[in-house]
Amino acid sequence: MLSYRHGYHAGNYADVLKHTMLLQVLQLLHKKNKPLVYVDTHAGAGGYSLNDEFAQKTGEYIEGVGKIWTNNNLPPALQQYVDDIKHFNDGKAELDLYPGSPAFVDMNLREKDRMVLHELHSSDHLTLAEQFAGDRQIKVIKGDGLKGLMAAVPPIERRGVVLIDPSYEIKTDYIDVAKAVMKAHKRFATGVYMIWYPVVDRAQTEAMFELLKNSGIKKQLRIEQAIRADSNEFGMTAAGLWVINPPWQLDDIATQTLNYLDPILNKGDGHIRVDWEVGE
Ligand SMILES: C[S@@+](CC[C@H](N)C(=O)[O-])C[C@H]1O[C@@H](n2cnc3c(N)ncnc32)[C@H](O)[C@@H]1O
């Protein structure tokens, strides 16, 4: 039984970094005029109301997108992120709707690109399927995303981005993600894999990365934002993306983005990191 619903967390500080980096990966890959596929293993509902009972109950978005929404002079990556959210809100000044990862990608999908979305939760799957019904570029699958990933690679385009964004409700999720990525990478070694991760228990998170670091896979970049020091008291103290095969310059863009976000979102003893954990 799945209890996680992304509606409680949409637009929080982890989403700000995740979606900003996702948009940049797409933009950098789009510099080549060749088709690509986007695979979302844990797609969520596709879009969220920040005025509904879920978002209002936690108010997490206020400490995330709410902190930068009206700022001037944003770095370019955050400006694109905010512009896309405004577009999703039909240009209205009020922050009402928040796009999920599939919607952010949809706003940037070229005619030659495809999307494959997986979601297991019945209600969120239904909302997602309705949002993209009739769109021939987009396939929405109700099922386990890590299994779906194996079916999706290698893609016919031989170019693609895989976002792996589980809720990590089950402790084994961390290790399962690492194993799935290693298996997928054997079939599709040139794909860009973006693994979103929380830091709730640092040892658990790092166990996943130890497997990946020792896998023989090259080019692994960590992009992390901690709003507090590691601690078992506060729930999620940090979140980040572990990117395999990041496009050229993503590291610099991540650094510029985090340098801007850190003073705004850090609760005092957090940190930011952009580290090549495995090089070429
Ligand atoms: C963090 S949310 C996804 C958020 C989304 N990627 C975004 O950025 O907007 C994780 C989602 O994974 C779904 N989920 C949980 N286990 C799953 C599984 N085994 N396969 C596919 N989806 C799953 C949950 O229902 C939840 O909607």
The ligand as a MOL file (V3000), in Angstrom:
LIG
                    3D

  0  0  0     0  0            999 V3000
M  V30 BEGIN CTAB
M  V30 COUNTS 27 29 0 0 0
M  V30 BEGIN ATOM
M  V30 1 C 8.5040 11.8080 -5.5800 0
M  V30 2 S 7.0240 11.3480 -6.3640 0 CHG=1
M  V30 3 C 7.3100 11.7420 -8.0420 0
M  V30 4 C 7.3670 13.1920 -8.3620 0
M  V30 5 C 7.5620 13.5300 -9.8150 0
M  V30 6 N 8.6580 12.8010 -10.4130 0
M  V30 7 C 7.8260 15.0090 -9.9700 0
M  V30 8 O 8.9970 15.4360 -9.9300 0
M  V30 9 O 6.8800 15.7770 -10.1440 0 CHG=-1
M  V30 10 C 7.1450 9.6160 -6.3810 0
M  V30 11 C 5.9760 8.9150 -7.0620 0
M  V30 12 O 6.3070 7.5370 -7.2290 0
M  V30 13 C 5.1160 6.7860 -7.1160 0
M  V30 14 N 5.5510 5.3860 -6.8980 0
M  V30 15 C 5.8620 4.7640 -5.7360 0
M  V30 16 N 6.3300 3.5250 -5.9820 0
M  V30 17 C 6.3300 3.3750 -7.3340 0
M  V30 18 C 6.7620 2.3630 -8.2140 0
M  V30 19 N 7.2580 1.2060 -7.7390 0
M  V30 20 N 6.6590 2.5460 -9.5390 0
M  V30 21 C 6.1540 3.7120 -10.0320 0
M  V30 22 N 5.7480 4.7330 -9.2500 0
M  V30 23 C 5.8300 4.5800 -7.9240 0
M  V30 24 C 4.3750 7.4580 -5.9970 0
M  V30 25 O 2.9960 7.1640 -6.0550 0
M  V30 26 C 4.6920 8.9390 -6.2660 0
M  V30 27 O 3.6610 9.5100 -7.0500 0
M  V30 END ATOM
M  V30 BEGIN BOND
M  V30 1 1 1 2
M  V30 2 1 2 3
M  V30 3 1 2 10
M  V30 4 1 3 4
M  V30 5 1 4 5
M  V30 6 1 5 6
M  V30 7 1 5 7
M  V30 8 2 7 8
M  V30 9 1 7 9
M  V30 10 1 10 11
M  V30 11 1 11 12
M  V30 12 1 11 26
M  V30 13 1 12 13
M  V30 14 1 13 14
M  V30 15 1 13 24
M  V30 16 1 14 15
M  V30 17 1 14 23
M  V30 18 2 15 16
M  V30 19 1 16 17
M  V30 20 1 17 18
M  V30 21 2 17 23
M  V30 22 1 18 19
M  V30 23 2 18 20
M  V30 24 1 20 21
M  V30 25 2 21 22
M  V30 26 1 22 23
M  V30 27 1 24 25
M  V30 28 1 24 26
M  V30 29 1 26 27
M  V30 END BOND
M  V30 END CTAB
M  END
